[in-house]
Amino acid sequence: MRAKEDHHRFHHKVNMYITKKLFNNPTAYIILLLLSYALGYLSSPKPHTPPPPPPSRPRAGAGAGAATATATATSNSTIQLPPSLLDNFRVTTRCAADSVPPQLVRQTIIDRIFNGTSPYVNFPPPHISHLLRRRRIKGWGSYGAVFGNLIDKVRPRVIIEVGSFLGASALHMANLTRQLGLDSQILCIDDFRGWPGFRDKFKDIPMVNGNVLLYFQFLQNVIYQNAIDSVLPVPFSSGSALTKLCEWGVVGDLIEIDAGHDFNSAWADINRAWRILRPGGVIFGHDYFTAADNRGVRRAVNLFAKINGLKVQIDGQHWVIHSAVNA
């Protein structure tokens, strides 16, 4: 035991001697300091460097309408955004390589959505008939001059309406095409659910087990106006419906956007609809001038036009964008 204590005492004296010599020798002290610094630097964790952003991916199968937009943007673009800022705006759905001929659009929709049977067959069902009004048509901006102006100019074979409600503007367009002798098919995209609280203003629209009867009243309005051969509902959300039309190759000569009026909804609808616009066609919509000012529809329209090098024209309360460069 005593030998062990003597051993520790001896090592302590040696360490004290070496330390005293080092601190009394400036050169040795500096060398020790540099060695300590070097060892600390080499052992410290390296700062994390984030990986470079992935390269922007080309748009997959964009279809004819999107190809026109891309060509226009290349030549006339007024705004250039880094690819990383555009990632959230990209659409990955592949459009069909070939578009459905206009004369086959109606049957294509009936086959793919309604299992081959028109929704007007045997309408109305007995449990609903007593709840419907013979005619209940309501809309906003549904009779503006823009409809006549564009239909007369474009002479559309296929019209796609995003946001139909009770069918006021769709039935107005059906009447205009009839007057011009056009054989036009009008597809009305709407989930026919309204919006939370809409029955505060439309108490006369019945509800059965929490399901408002907008869809059935829409069909009744079309039948009343004798427009079943030209107006066909696509009863789904705008996002899912436009995506499927793109995949099926259904394109429009004239597309109206009048669904959600907030920026995100309008932006999504415009971008999806543009991909199924036939080259030379026109896309337009309502509510360019609202209390939302530049936070809603107008912001979405203007941003879309800037990114794609397009021109926004105004017709009353409606905005209009021509896909043709010199329109």
Phi, psi and omega in degrees: 000315181294323179297323180294320179294320178298323179298313179296321181295321180296314180295324179296319180294321179296315180298317180297321180296314182295318180298318181297318180295319182296314183287338177274351180249106184301319182298313180297321180297316181296318179299315179298320180295317180294321178297320179296317180295316181297316179296322178295319181294315183291331183270352182287147179292142180283141177297143181281126177257118182297145179293153179296150180298146180294150178296147180296140181268140178294149179293131182278136173031066189283346180085174187292317182297319180291327179296323177296318180297320181295317180296320180294319181296325181296323185268331188237011186301136180252358180214135180240120179248142176303145182307324182296332180280344180265352184304320183288346182263354187285147178247130186258352181298135177271123176279155178297145181294325181242138179276151178288131177303143183307322183289348180254358184297314183301310182293327177299315180294316180298318181292316188279331183256322187248021176054036173087359181240128180301140179294348180273350180292131179058033178262143359271158175293149186305323185283355182246333191306320183286350181265349185265148172272151182300325178207125177215090184246128180212139177201181180230122181066025188279351184235023179294158181297339183302326181296310178296320181299313184285320180294322178293326182278314186277327185053059189288139170272326180231124176246133178242123180249127178254103185102097187244332181055248182261006171091015184300307183289325178297317179290327175295317178294324177298320178293320179294316180294325178296318180296328180273000180073025181269141174264080187254144175250129182247117178261125185251104180272119178192142175278352177054040176249352184074221178210158181305122178092001184293336180286354172296330178258340183235065182291342182279353176277113185295161176227132179237116181052042178082000181255113178288148188263038178298318182298314181293323178290327175299310179301319179297320179296319180295318178296317180300322181275004179056047184237022185293338180277347183239344181242125183226128180282149170237087194279065178219171176298155183299320182298310182290323181292313180296324178296317180291320177300322177298314181294326182278345181086021177272117182239158182242149174275332181219124182234127178254131178252113181207049179256248179292140185257001174278164185301311185298318180294312181296318180299314180296316182296317181296315181295318179290319182293325181300328182288341179247022175270126180294142178308131184090355181280181184228137173245138182209171181192170183261174172067036174289329178245103179221178178295339178291345179055239185261025180250357183238240184300314184299321179296317180295317181296312183295320179295316179300316181295319181295314182297325185260005178064040183248166182248133177265125175251152183245133176226096185067236177269005185255148171259150183222134175230122177269136177282334178289135185299319186259020182288000000 
